[in-house]
């Protein structure tokens, strides 16, 4: 997630330590938010990425095996801020919101970076056409 998190990791190996807010983490997930989730490829690995698209959105990823992807109900599309070096939805597709464990809110270490996590984000490399999520009929009855 560099440069948002651990911006000097490649130079010094220094990582940011975060406070992750867990209550209601899967509710009201919006584009631009940062989420912590279990990797769909390696369930023991915790990932932190930015939400690029939510259910109902159409995603046109660049440099991916996916040509066009409609994000299904109960899923999100995530990408890392450092697009040159990230494993994200461009590799494994939309992720289930059930994998989300929380939303990082504060940096608590190193001291010189302590404070609220910035919600400012750079434009994604992926084009997103906002859509409306429809609840599948199986879930309504």
C-alpha positions, 0 to 999 in steps of 0.5 A: 500500500505504499505510498499511503502506508509504509512509504519508506519500506523499500529504503529502510524496511520500516513498516507502519503499525495500524489500529484496525476498526473491526465493528461493522467492517463489512457494512457501508464499504465505499470506493476509496476506503482502505480495508484489511482482509484475508487473502483469497489465495492465501487465507493465513495472509492478511492484506490491506488494500483500497476499495476501487469498486463495490457491488454492481460496478463494472470494472475495466482493469488494465494489465490484468487477465480480466477484460471486464468484470461486473462486481457481484453482490456481496463483493468488492474490487480492491487494488494496492496504491503501488500498482507496480508491486501489488497482488490484488483484484487484478490477480484474483478478481472481486473479493467477498466482503466476508473476508474483510476483518476491519478498516485501518483508521490510525497509524500508531508507529513510527511516531513521526507518522502517528495519526489518522490514516489519510483517506486521500487516494490517487486515481486507480489504474482501473476504469470503474463504471458505477452501478447499482447492486441488486440483491439476488432473488435467492436472498430476498425470500 
